[in-house]
C-alpha cells in the first residue's frame, strides 16, 4: 500500500484478513492504524521508494518472515468484523438519540 493518504484501506484489510501475503504499507494516514512494523507487516516512509524496495527485497529473501507477518496480520484484523463495525456505526448514528 504505497499510498500518500488513505481513508479506511479496504484492500489492505482484505489482504490482511486472508493472511496469505505480508503487508507493506507507507506511513500514510489511515494505513498505520492497522499495520505494526515488523509485527503485522512492514512500514516505509511515504514517497521513499528506496526504503520500499528494501522492504520488498527483505520479504523476497525471507520465507519465514513472510509467513509470520501474514499470520499475524490475519489475527490482528480478525477483530474487525461486521458485528463490531455495525455496533460502532449504530453508536455513532443513534447514540445521541438514545
C-alpha positions, -999 to 999 in steps of 0.1 A, spaced: 0 0 0 23 28 -12 -4 55 -7 2 91 3 -32 91 21 -59 65 28 -92 66 45 -101 31 56 -78 10 33 -102 -18 23 -77 -35 0 -52 -36 29 -77 -50 53 -89 -76 28 -54 -88 21 -46 -89 58 -77 -110 65 -65 -138 43 -30 -138 57 -16 -152 25 8 -123 18 27 -100 40 17 -63 41 40 -34 32 24 0 39 36 35 37 33 57 68 2 73 52 -26 84 74 -51 55 77 -29 25 69 -8 27 101 -39 23 121 -38 -14 111 -2 -23 104 26 -25 131 60 -25 116 77 -59 120 46 -75 136 17 -74 112 36 -60 82 64 -38 72 62 0 70 81 26 50 81 64 48 57 79 23 74 85 -11 106 67 0 109 43 -29 144 31 -18 130 21 16 101 4 -1 125 -16 -24 145 -27 7 113 -40 24 103 -59 -7 137 -74 -10 137 -85 26 105 -103 21 117 -120 -11 147 -134 8 129 -145 40 102 -171 37 97 -173 75 92 -136 78 66 -136 50 47 -164 67 49 -149 102 38 -114 91 9 -129 71 -3 -150 101 0 -120 125 -18 -97 101 -47 -122 98 -50 -124 136 -48 -86 140 -77 -79 117 -99 -108 129 -114 -84 155 -126 -61 127 -158 -79 117 -192 -67 106 -208 -70 141 -181 -48 156 -182 -23 128 -221 -21 128 -222 -16 165 -198 14 161 -220 28 134 -251 24 155 -235 41 184 -223 69 162 -257 74 145 -281 65 172 -261 70 203 -271 106 207 -307 98 202 -309 72 229 
